[in-house]
Amino acid sequence: MTRPHASEPPFPDDIQVHRGAILHFLDDPGNDTDPRPDSLAFLDDGLLVLHRGRVLATGTPEDLIPRLPVGTEVRYWHHGLLVPGFIDTHVHMPQLGVMASYGTQLLDWLNTYTFPHEARFAEGDWARAEAERFTRLLLAHGTTSALVFCTSHAQSVEALFEAAESRNMALTAGKVLMDRFAPESLLDTAERGYRDSLDLLRRWHGRGRLRYAVTPRFAATSTPEQLALAGRLARDCPDALVQTHWAENPAEIQWTRELFPERASYLDVYRHYGLLGDHTVLAHGIHINDHDRAVLAATGTRIAFCPTSNTFLGSGLFDFAGARAAGVPVGLATDVGGGTSLSMLATMAEAYKVCRLRGQTLSPWQAFYLATLGNARVLHLEHSVGSFRDGRHADFLVLDMTGSPLLDMKRPFCQSLQDTLFSLMMLGDDRAVAATFVAGELQHQRPGPSPSQIQTVAPAHHTHPTQGA
């Protein structure tokens, strides 16, 4: 074994080591050109040391190589930027086949495309095949954790959790609660929806890295009785999450007012039934006012900003700056299948454009923070994922600026880390993801030659390439 620095113990033999540029966030960097001091850590050439699926250390080769056992293999990612795994705060597993469906707004889109497609999940084999496809595609796009809608069929949740468990992914998901205004094949009853959700919660919540989310589709498709029972579930299991849709489309908002005339507002419907709080994520929140933002901030309720679906369905432009100024926690989300890509890089790009159309901006620092530590905080996962702090699960991806012709063209013109991040978020897609690791295990590698090499620690404390990976 090599001799470590006197003040530092040697690493154990059963470690994994990756070398390349390393970036992760320690806190919110703000949304200015320059990130707030001490909000991020960046190493132009760093080592990420893993032990039994968790981060053991990050640092420079000069500091860490002396602590590595002789013969340790180091995977060196040329042109690679290692970042924590992306996290998606709102996505629909059963809607992959609904992506890019032409020409309608929200309510017509649900009836024309989404409901018929989701009805197929009554077939167990279909549900399992789609859950496998969904988790594979998430990983191919660099997403290792997500808050996920299933369908109203309990087996859709079972299928997703089984697929996620086989890959050790940190997914949170729930059975859709919907007992009115949908096809008969998708409807449950208030009592059956409650019972199925409770059974799934007891079976899966806290099992490994999986968690359950109480999941009313949105207020209009649940009776008051069902919403009351959803609130009961949330109250009885306070560490479970709540996810639903809110204030996405003007017609949806008007419909909700008509269905709940006794409530002061759409948001008041959820508050009345006990569905607001710091474990609740409301997707969209586009057409809202200052009073709504004040209620969200006071209760800790989160919003999932879904830029690609908001523009694709013509729903509107989310007021990102207004939410932040009011103290509302905001996450970033793909919202597939209304959203048009599972890529968080593409989602960052569309979020930037939405902000620009509102006379605002989204810095690359803030965008990458949202996709990692920021979204982890929204989902109460910051103590396990979202950064490379010691002890976190080793969920990470390798971004490659040579991954597509446009990125490779732009690479020589990137004069700073900010330039590189902005190019990745504006020009990147799944081709920029060279590899995705979950708890230290390789779960996806881009087809073609690997951009990494294996190096071996020699007794003289130096590494040298020995073979291609």
C-alpha positions in Angstrom: 0.0 0.0 0.0 1.2 3.6 -0.7 2.1 5.7 2.2 -0.7 8.3 2.9 -0.2 11.8 4.2 0.5 11.7 7.9 -2.8 13.4 8.8 -5.0 11.3 6.5 -5.7 7.5 6.8 -5.4 5.3 3.7 -8.6 4.4 1.8 -9.9 0.8 2.1 -9.2 -1.7 -0.7 -12.7 -2.0 -2.0 -13.1 1.5 -3.5 -14.0 2.8 -6.9 -12.3 5.9 -8.2 -13.2 8.2 -11.1 -11.1 11.1 -12.4 -12.1 14.1 -14.5 -13.5 17.6 -14.0 -15.9 17.5 -11.1 -18.7 20.0 -10.3 -21.4 20.0 -7.5 -23.3 22.5 -5.6 -23.2 23.1 -1.8 -26.0 25.7 -1.7 -28.2 27.9 -4.0 -25.8 29.9 -6.2 -28.3 32.6 -6.9 -29.3 33.6 -10.3 -26.7 36.2 -11.2 -23.8 36.0 -13.6 -21.4 35.1 -10.8 -22.5 32.3 -8.3 -22.7 33.2 -4.6 -19.4 32.5 -2.7 -19.0 28.9 -1.4 -22.1 27.8 -3.2 -20.3 25.3 -5.5 -17.2 23.2 -5.6 -15.3 22.7 -8.9 -12.2 20.8 -9.7 -10.7 21.0 -13.2 -9.0 17.7 -12.5 -10.4 15.9 -9.6 -10.9 12.4 -8.1 -14.3 11.1 -6.9 -13.7 8.2 -4.5 -16.6 5.8 -3.8 -17.0 3.1 -1.2 -19.9 0.7 -1.2 -22.2 2.9 -3.3 -21.5 6.2 -1.5 -19.2 9.1 -1.8 -16.1 8.7 0.3 -14.1 11.7 -0.8 -13.6 14.2 -3.5 -10.4 16.2 -4.1 -7.3 16.7 -6.2 -5.1 13.9 -7.4 -2.2 15.3 -5.5 -4.2 15.0 -2.2 -6.0 11.7 -2.8 -3.7 9.5 -4.9 -1.3 9.0 -1.9 -4.2 7.5 0.0 -5.1 5.0 -2.7 -4.0 1.4 -2.4 -1.4 0.4 -4.9 -3.1 -1.2 -7.9 -6.3 0.8 -7.5 -8.0 1.2 -10.9 -8.9 4.8 -11.7 -11.4 5.4 -14.5 -10.2 8.6 -16.2 -12.9 10.5 -18.2 -11.2 12.6 -20.9 -13.3 15.7 -21.7 -15.7 14.5 -19.0 -17.5 16.6 -16.4 -18.8 14.6 -13.4 -21.9 16.0 -11.9 -24.5 14.5 -9.5 -27.3 12.6 -11.1 -30.1 14.7 -12.4 -33.4 14.8 -10.5 -36.8 15.3 -12.1 -39.6 16.8 -9.9 -42.5 15.9 -12.1 -42.8 13.2 -14.8 -45.4 10.7 -16.0 -44.2 7.1 -16.4 -47.2 6.0 -18.5 -47.0 8.9 -21.0 -43.9 8.0 -23.0 -46.1 7.1 -26.0 -48.1 10.4 -25.6 -45.1 12.6 -26.3 -45.3 14.8 -29.4 -49.0 14.3 -29.9 -50.2 17.1 -32.1 -52.4 20.1 -31.7 -54.5 20.4 -28.5 -54.4 22.2 -25.1 -54.5 20.5 -21.8 -58.1 19.2 -21.3 -58.5 18.1 -24.9 -55.0 16.6 -24.8 -56.0 14.5 -21.8 -59.1 13.2 -23.4 -57.7 12.7 -26.9 -54.3 11.1 -26.1 -53.5 10.6 -22.5 -56.5 8.8 -21.1 -56.7 6.2 -23.9 -53.0 5.5 -23.6 -53.1 5.2 -19.8 -55.9 2.7 -20.0 -53.4 0.1 -21.4 -51.8 -0.1 -18.0 -54.6 -2.4 -16.9 -52.4 -5.0 -18.6 -49.7 -6.1 -16.2 -47.3 -7.2 -19.0 -47.6 -3.8 -20.7 -47.1 -2.0 -17.4 -43.9 -3.9 -16.6 -42.5 -3.4 -20.1 -43.2 0.3 -20.0 -41.8 0.7 -16.5 -38.6 -1.0 -17.8 -38.5 1.3 -20.8 -39.1 4.4 -18.6 -36.3 3.7 -16.1 -33.8 2.9 -18.9 -34.6 6.1 -20.7 -34.3 8.1 -17.5 -30.8 6.8 -17.0 -29.9 7.3 -20.6 -30.7 11.0 -20.1 -28.7 11.2 -16.8 -31.7 11.2 -14.5 -31.2 9.0 -11.4 -34.1 10.3 -9.1 -37.6 11.5 -9.9 -41.1 12.2 -8.6 -43.3 10.1 -10.9 -47.0 9.8 -11.7 -48.2 6.3 -12.5 -51.8 5.5 -13.6 -54.9 4.7 -11.5 -54.0 1.0 -11.8 -52.1 -0.3 -8.7 -50.0 -2.6 -10.9 -48.5 0.4 -12.7 -47.0 1.5 -9.4 -45.9 -2.0 -8.6 -44.2 -2.3 -12.0 -42.4 1.0 -11.7 -41.1 0.3 -8.2 -39.9 -3.1 -9.3 -38.0 -1.7 -12.2 -36.5 1.1 -10.0 -35.6 -1.3 -7.3 -33.7 -3.5 -9.7 -31.5 -0.5 -10.6 -31.3 0.9 -7.0 -32.9 4.2 -8.2 -34.3 6.7 -5.7 -37.8 7.1 -7.2 -40.9 8.5 -5.5 -44.2 7.5 -7.2 -47.9 7.0 -6.6 -51.1 5.6 -8.0 -53.3 8.3 -9.6 -56.4 9.1 -7.6 -59.3 9.8 -10.1 -62.9 9.0 -9.4 -64.7 11.2 -11.9 -64.6 12.9 -15.4 -62.4 10.2 -17.0 -63.1 7.0 -18.9 -64.6 4.1 -16.9 -61.4 2.1 -17.5 -59.4 4.6 -15.5 -61.8 5.5 -12.7 -61.6 4.1 -9.2 -63.8 5.0 -6.2 -62.8 7.2 -3.3 -62.6 4.2 -1.0 -60.8 1.9 -3.4 -58.3 4.6 -4.3 -57.6 5.2 -0.7 -57.3 1.5 0.1 -55.0 0.8 -2.9 -52.8 3.8 -2.1 -52.5 2.7 1.5 -51.5 -0.8 0.5 -48.9 0.4 -1.9 -47.6 2.9 0.6 -47.2 0.2 3.3 -45.5 -2.1 0.8 -43.1 0.3 -0.9 -42.6 3.5 1.1 -39.1 3.5 2.6 -38.2 0.2 1.0 -34.6 0.7 -0.1 -34.4 4.0 -1.8 -38.1 4.1 -2.8 -40.8 6.4 -1.5 -44.5 6.8 -2.0 -46.4 9.9 -3.1 -50.1 10.5 -2.5 -51.3 11.4 -6.1 -54.6 13.0 -6.9 -54.4 13.8 -10.6 -55.9 17.3 -10.1 -58.8 18.7 -8.2 -61.4 18.4 -11.0 -61.0 14.6 -11.4 -61.5 13.8 -7.7 -64.7 14.1 -5.7 -64.6 15.9 -2.4 -64.7 12.5 -0.8 -61.6 11.4 -2.6 -59.7 14.6 -1.8 -60.6 14.2 1.9 -59.2 10.7 1.9 -56.1 11.8 0.1 -55.6 14.4 2.8 -56.1 11.6 5.4 -53.3 9.6 3.7 -51.0 12.7 3.8 -51.8 13.3 7.4 -51.3 9.7 8.5 -48.0 9.3 6.7 -46.3 12.8 6.9 -43.0 11.7 5.4 -44.7 10.6 2.2 -44.9 13.2 -0.5 -48.0 14.6 -2.1 -48.1 15.4 -5.9 -50.8 16.9 -8.1 -51.4 19.5 -10.8 -52.4 23.1 -10.2 -53.1 26.2 -12.2 -51.8 25.0 -15.5 -54.4 26.1 -17.9 -57.2 28.8 -17.7 -59.9 26.4 -18.7 -58.8 24.0 -16.0 -58.9 26.8 -13.4 -62.4 27.9 -14.4 -63.6 24.3 -14.4 -62.3 23.9 -10.8 -64.0 27.1 -9.7 -67.3 25.7 -11.0 -66.8 22.3 -9.3 -65.8 23.8 -5.9 -67.8 27.1 -5.7 -67.6 27.0 -1.9 -63.8 27.4 -1.9 -62.0 30.8 -2.2 -59.6 29.6 -5.0 -58.1 26.6 -6.7 -55.3 26.6 -4.2 -57.8 26.8 -1.4 -59.3 23.5 -2.5 -56.0 21.7 -1.8 -55.5 23.6 1.5 -59.0 22.7 2.6 -58.4 19.0 2.1 -55.0 19.1 3.9 -52.9 18.7 0.8 -50.6 21.6 1.1 -47.3 21.6 3.1 -43.6 21.2 2.7 -44.0 17.6 1.3 -46.3 18.7 -1.5 -45.2 19.4 -5.0 -47.7 21.2 -7.3 -46.9 20.9 -11.0 -47.1 24.1 -13.0 -48.5 27.0 -11.0 -48.6 29.3 -14.0 -51.7 31.4 -13.6 -51.4 32.4 -10.0 -51.2 35.7 -8.0 -49.3 37.1 -5.0 -51.8 35.7 -2.5 -51.2 32.2 -3.9 -47.4 32.7 -3.7 -47.8 33.9 -0.1 -49.8 30.8 0.8 -47.2 28.5 -0.9 -44.3 30.2 1.0 -46.1 30.1 4.3 -46.9 26.4 4.0 -43.6 25.4 2.4 -45.5 24.0 -0.6 -43.3 23.5 -3.7 -43.9 24.2 -7.4 -42.5 22.0 -10.2 -41.6 24.3 -13.2 -42.4 22.4 -16.4 -41.2 24.5 -19.3 -41.4 22.1 -22.2 -45.0 21.0 -21.5 -46.1 24.6 -20.7 -45.0 25.8 -24.1 -45.9 22.7 -26.0 -49.5 22.7 -24.7 -49.7 26.5 -24.9 -50.4 26.7 -21.2 -48.4 29.8 -20.4 -45.1 31.1 -19.1 -44.2 30.4 -15.5 -43.1 33.4 -13.4 -39.8 32.0 -12.1 -38.5 35.2 -10.7 -41.8 36.0 -9.0 -41.9 32.6 -7.2 -38.3 33.0 -6.0 -38.9 36.5 -4.8 -41.9 35.3 -2.8 -39.8 32.5 -1.2 -41.6 29.6 -2.9 -39.4 26.5 -3.3 -39.2 25.7 -7.1 -38.0 22.6 -8.8 -37.4 21.9 -12.5 -39.3 19.1 -14.3 -39.7 17.5 -17.7 -43.4 16.6 -17.3 -43.2 14.0 -20.1 -45.6 13.3 -21.9 -46.8 16.9 -22.1 -43.2 17.7 -22.0 -41.2 16.9 -25.1 -37.9 15.5 -23.7 -36.7 13.4 -20.7 -33.5 15.4 -20.9 -32.9 17.8 -18.0 -30.4 19.6 -20.2 -33.2 20.3 -22.8 -35.5 21.2 -19.9 -32.9 23.8 -18.7 -32.8 25.3 -22.2 -36.5 25.7 -22.4 -36.6 27.1 -18.9 -34.1 29.7 -19.9 -36.2 30.6 -22.9 -39.4 30.9 -20.8 -37.6 33.2 -18.4 -36.3 35.3 -21.3 -39.8 35.7 -22.7 -40.9 37.0 -19.3 -38.0 39.5 -19.2 -36.1 37.4 -16.7 -33.1 35.1 -17.0 -31.8 31.7 -15.8 -28.1 31.5 -15.2 -26.3 28.2 -16.0 -25.4 28.1 -12.3 -29.0 28.2 -11.2 -30.1 25.7 -13.9 -27.6 23.1 -12.9 -28.3 23.7 -9.2 -32.0 23.2 -9.8 -31.4 19.9 -11.7 -29.2 18.5 -8.9 -29.2 19.9 -5.3 -32.1 22.2 -5.8 -34.4 19.4 -6.9 -33.1 17.2 -4.2 -34.1 19.9 -1.7 -37.6 20.1 -3.2 -38.0 16.3 -2.8 -36.4 16.2 0.7 -33.5 14.1 -0.7 -30.6 16.5 -0.1 -29.1 14.3 2.6 -28.8 11.4 0.3 -28.4 12.7 -3.3 -27.9 16.0 -5.2 -24.2 16.6 -4.3 -20.9 14.9 -3.8 -20.7 15.6 -0.1 -19.3 12.7 1.9 -21.8 9.9 2.6 -24.2 10.7 -0.2 -25.3 8.0 -2.6 -22.9 7.9 -5.5 -25.5 8.8 -8.2 -23.7 10.7 -10.9 -23.3 11.2 -14.6 -20.5 12.1 -16.9 -21.2 14.9 -19.3 -19.1 15.0 -22.5 -18.6 18.2 -24.5 -17.6 16.0 -27.5 -20.9 14.0 -27.3 -22.6 15.7 -30.3 -21.3 17.5 -33.4 -22.6 20.9 -32.2 -21.1 20.5 -28.7 -17.8 19.4 -30.1 -17.8 22.4 -32.4 -18.6 24.7 -29.5 -16.0 23.3 -27.1 -12.9 25.3 -28.3 -15.0 28.5 -27.9 -15.8 27.8 -24.2 -13.4 30.0 -22.3 -14.8 29.3 -18.8 -16.9 26.9 -16.8 -19.9 29.1 -17.2 -19.5 28.9 -21.0 -19.3 25.1 -20.8 -22.4 24.8 -18.6 -24.4 27.2 -20.8 -23.4 25.3 -24.0 -24.3 22.0 -22.4 -27.7 23.3 -21.3 -28.5 25.0 -24.6 -27.0 22.4 -27.0 -27.0 19.2 -25.0 -29.3 16.2 -25.0 -28.9 12.5 -24.2 -25.8 12.3 -26.5 -24.0 14.5 -24.0 -24.4 11.9 -21.3 -21.4 9.6 -21.6 -22.4 7.4 -18.6 -24.8 7.3 -15.7 -24.0 5.6 -12.4 -26.5 4.8 -9.6 -25.0 4.1 -6.2 -21.6 3.6 -7.9 -22.8 1.1 -10.4 -22.8 1.8 -14.1 -26.4 1.8 -15.3 -26.0 3.4 -18.7 -23.1 4.0 -21.1 -23.5 5.9 -24.4 -23.2 3.5 -27.4 -19.9 3.6 -29.2 -16.3 3.9 -28.0 -15.9 4.8 -24.3 -14.5 8.3 -23.6 -12.7 6.9 -20.5 -9.5 5.0 -19.8 -8.5 2.8 -16.9 -5.4 3.9 -15.0 -3.6 2.1 -12.2 -2.1 3.5 -9.1 1.6 2.7 -9.1 3.9 2.6 -6.0 5.5 5.9 -7.0 2.1 7.6 -6.3 1.5 8.3 -10.0 -1.2 7.0 -12.3 -0.6 5.9 -15.9 -3.0 4.7 -18.5 -2.8 0.9 -19.0 -5.8 0.1 -21.3 -8.9 1.5 -22.8 -12.1 1.0 -20.8 
